[in-house]
Amino acid sequence: MKKFRILTINPRVTTTEVALYENEVPLLEYVIAHTSDELTKHAIISAQYVLRANHILAFLVEKGINLSKIQAVCGRGGLLKPIDGGTYSVNSIMVKELLEQSRGEHPSNLGALIAFEIATHLDISAYIVDPVVVDEMEDLARITGYPGIDRKSVFHALNHKACGRRAALELGKKYEDINLIVAHMGSGITIGAHSKGKVIDVNNGFNGEGPFSLERSGTIPPGDLIDLCYSGQFTYEEMKHQLLFHSGLKAYMANSDMTSIESLLPKETDSNILYLKALAYQVAKEIGSASTVLYGKVDGIILTGELAFSHLFVNLIMERVDWIADIMVYPGEDELQSLTNGCLRVMRKEEEAKEYI
């Protein structure tokens, strides 16, 4: 089998995760920590890409890596316009949009920028794979009931698609030939109906639609939410921050770590158990809803993300939905591996790289 060396990059707020792969095997993995002093020198996040790229190159040289052996660079995708899933070549149009941050500011915007900077230096290709803006929703799923406001597809596309492909492999089928329901469960929760390789309906995890989660409110009765917005208690920014980062289990239990939450349950009041059961109930309910999108023809249900490490939480969901289809549990997420796999599919000519236009 031909060997491909791929440099994979996953930027976060104050760190950059980097790995060098030979085919599916990581040769090295490292997390580069950035000081607040060096980051605050840049007015916007996207301006940090040269700094972070230089750190990565310096690290590789320090480790004695032959840069000429690297054949591609793959970065985490950022906030771009809605696009189909797949692996995309990083081009000047994408770079311009990410530098301008016209669709929002987020550390993931750096992925393509860093990859492009390093790839240009090494005269190789740069890619991104399944960014959060993947939009394959059917028109039917966009309607809200209020003209001018449509449902949007913003979800954990990279992990959704990676888990979908993994499940298809275990089922002995192609991802493009099966129907799946994937529930990514972490600080945000997104549950998608995957039909023949397309995510035709999914809740917007970025803005807190759907089930509540560790930190997010999920869908709230609109009348009560409107009253709260106009109560004078919060500014616009405070209100958004409250719903996205200070709601969910964190608000009910003053805790957003599932391991410590589980350890407290036997010692705490029944109300805490109620909140955990309510979260599992809402996830199960959303899975049931997704099954109707697929006309009940479901080849498998996947539970993934941080919360899938909790046997208690997983069992609370399974007892409600195991009648729909077989359940596969893939705890956590491996973004670097998923990015590499997407890049490999292109390099092996199993897929064509898509062009961002």
N, C-alpha and C positions, 0 to 999 in steps of 0.2 A: 504493500500500500504506500502511495506517495505521501511524504511527510510535509506538513505545512506548519510554519512557525507564525504564530499570531500574538501580537501584543494587545491586551485587552484592558480597558480603562473604565472605571466607575467612579466619577467624582461625587463627593458628598460635601456637606457644608464646610467642614474644617479639615477634611482628609481627602486623599485620592487613593482609591484601591486600584492596584495594578497587578497584572499577572502575565506571564509569558507561557504560552501553550505550544506544545508540539502535538498537532491534531487535538484529540480530546484530553490529553494529559498535561496538567500544569507542571512546568519545569521550575517555576518560582512564583510566589505570591507575596505581596508586601503592601502595607498600608503606610502611605506617606502622610505624616501629620504636618499641617501648616500652622504657623503661629498667627495670632490675631494681628500682630504688627504688620506682617507682610501682606495679609489679606485686606486689611483696612486701607492700604495704600491705593486700592482700586475702588473707584466710586460705585461701580456695579459689578455683579458677580461675573458676568461674561468677560470682563476685562482681565480676569485672572488666568486666562488660558495659557499665555506665554510662560508665566511664572510656573504654573503646574507642569507644563510640557518640559521645561528645563529641568525641573526636579526629577521627572521620570527618566529623562535621558542621562542625567548625572548618576542616578541610581543604577541604571543598566550598565553604564561604563564602569562604575565602582565594583559591580558584581562580575565584571569580565565578560559580559555578553557581547558577542559579535553582532553588531547592529545590522551588518549587511546580510545576515541570515534571516532577518525578520521579513516576512512576505506580505503582511497586511497589519493594519491597526484598526481595532474596533472599539468604539466608544458607546456609552449609554446614550440613547436618544433623548432629546429635550422637548420643549414646548414649541412645536411647529404647527402648521395648519393640519387639519384632519387628513389622514392618509390611510391607505390599506396596510394591512400587516405585511411583514417581510423584511428583507435585508436591503438597505439603501446605500448607494454610494454617496459619500459626502461630497457635495459640489459647492461652487461659489454662491449659488442662490441660497442654499441651506445655511452656509456660513454667515452670509449677510443678515439673514433673518434672526439668527441666534445672537449675533453681535448687537443687533438693535433691540433684542428682547421684546419685540412687538407683541408677542403673545403671552408674555409673562416672564418673571424672573425666577429662576430655580437652578440649583447646582447642576441638575442633569443637562442643562443647556451647554455646559462645558464639555460634555463627552465628545460630541462631534468636533468641537473647536480644537480640543487638545489632540484628538486623533488626526485631524487634518493637518495641524501644525507639525506633528511628528512625521506623518506620512510624506508631507512635502519635503521635509528635511532628508528623509531616507529614499525619496523617489519611488514610493509604493502607494497602494490604494488604501483609502480610509472608508470605514463603513459604520452604520448604526443598525440596530435590530429592534423591531417592534417597540417603538417609543410609546409613552402613555397616551399619545393623541391618536393611536390607531382607531379608525372609525369605519366599521363595516356594518353598522346598524341599518336595519330595514327602515324605510320611510314610516311604516306603520308604528314603529317603536318610538319615533321622535315626537309624536303628537302628545301634548300635555293637557289640552282642554282650555288653554288660554292662548289665543292667537298672538304671535310675537315672541312667545317663550317656547322653545323647543328643548327636548331632552338632548343632552350631549354625551358623547362617548369619551370618557376620560377614566382610564382604569389601569390596573397593573398588567398591561398587555404582554410585557416580556415574560413574566412568570406564568401568566395564563397560557400563552402559546407554547412555552417550553413544557409545561405540565401536560398540555393537550397532546403534544407529540410523544411524550414519554408514555402516556396512557395508551395511545394508539399502538406503539411498539409492543407494549405488554399484551395488548389485545390481538396482536398479529395482523393489524390493519393499518391503512394510511389515515393520517389525521384528516385528510380531505374527504374521506369516505364515511366518517362517523359523526354522531351527535353526542356532545358532552355537556355537562354543567360543571363549570369550574368556580370554586369559591376560594378566593384569596383572602385570608383573614389575618390582619395585622393592625397597625395603628389606624389604617383605613381598611374597609372591607368592600370588595367588589365581587359580584356574582354574575357570571356571564353564560349565556346560552350559545354554545359553539355548534354551528350547523355546517357540516361539510367544509371545515377549515376556516369558516368565517364566524366572528362573534357578532351575531345578528341582534342581540339585545344585551345590555349590561347597565348596571347602575353607575352613576357618576360618583366615584369614591373621592375625587378631589374636592368636590363641594358638598360632600356629606349627604348625598341621596341614598336611600335604601336603609339597611340595618344600621343601628348605632354600632360603635366599635370601641376600642380601648380609649380613644380620645375624642372621637367625633360623634355628633349628635344623631346622625342619620336623619331620615324624614321626620319632620315635626308637623303637627296639625297647623295648617296655614293661619287660621284665625288667631290662635294663641301666639304664633311667631310674629305676626303683624303687630299685635298688641305690645309684645316685648320690644320690638324694634322702635316703636314710637313712645315708649315709656319714659325715655330720657335717661335710662339707666346706663346705656352704652352708646358710644359713638359708632359710626359705620365700621371703622376698622376694628374696634373692640368687639363688636357684635360678631364679625366674621371670625375673629381670633377665638372668641368664646366657643363658637359652634364647631370649629375645626380642631382646636387643641385643648380645650378645657371642658369637654363634655364626655358622654359615654361612661364607661366603667370608672374612668378617672374622676369624674364628677360625683358619681354615686358612692364610690368606695375610697376616694382619695388615694387611688393607686392605679397604675396602668401597667404593672408587671404581672403577667399571668401566673408565674411561679410563686410569687409571694402572695398573690390573691388566693391561690389554691391552698397554701399553707395556713392561711387565716380562717378559711371557711369552717373547719370543725370547732373553732373557738369563738366564732362570731355569731351574730344574730341571724335569724332566718331571712331577714331582709337582704343580706349580702348574697346568700344563695339564690334568692329570688332574682337579683340583678343579673347574675351569671346565667341563670336559666332563661331569663328574658332575652339576653343576647343570643343564646343558642336558638331560642324560639324564633327570633326574627331572621336569623340566618337560614334556618330550616324553611321558614315561610317563603323567603326569597328564592330558595332552591325549588320549592314547589311551584312558585310562579314561573320560573324559568322552564320547568318541565312542560307547562302548557304552551309556551312559545314553540317548543319542539314537538307539539302534538302528542306528548307522552312517549315519543320514540327516542329514548335516551340509552346510549350504550354504556355510559358510566358517569358517576359523580366524583369529582376530585375535590378534596379538602387540602388546602395548602396554606403556606404562610406561617408566621410565628405562632399563632394560636393553635395550629394543627399539632404542635408538640404536646398540648394538654390532652391527656387521655380522657379526663373528665369532660372537658368541653366537647371533644369529638364525639364521645358516646351520647351526650345530650342531643347532638344534631342527628346522629345516625339512627337513633331510635324513632325519629320522626320521618326520615326520608329513605330508609333502606328498602322500602317497598317499591320505590321508583326505579332504581337500578343499582348495580353493584357499586360499592364505594371504594375509592382508592385514596389513601392518605399519604401525601408527600409533604412532610413538615418543612418549614423554612422556605428559603429561596436562594438559589445560587446564581446571582446576576452575571458574574464573570463567566461562568460555564455556559450559561444560556446565550450570552453575547457571542462567545467563541463558537458555539454550535451553529448559530445563525450565519456567521462568517464562513465557517467550513462548508456549509451547504452550497454557498456561492462558489467557493474555490474548487470544490469537487464537481462543479457544474450540475449539481442536483437541482439548483434553482438559478434564476438569473437575478443579478442585482437590479433593483428598481432605481429609477431616476427621480429625484425630487424636483418638481417643476412648479 
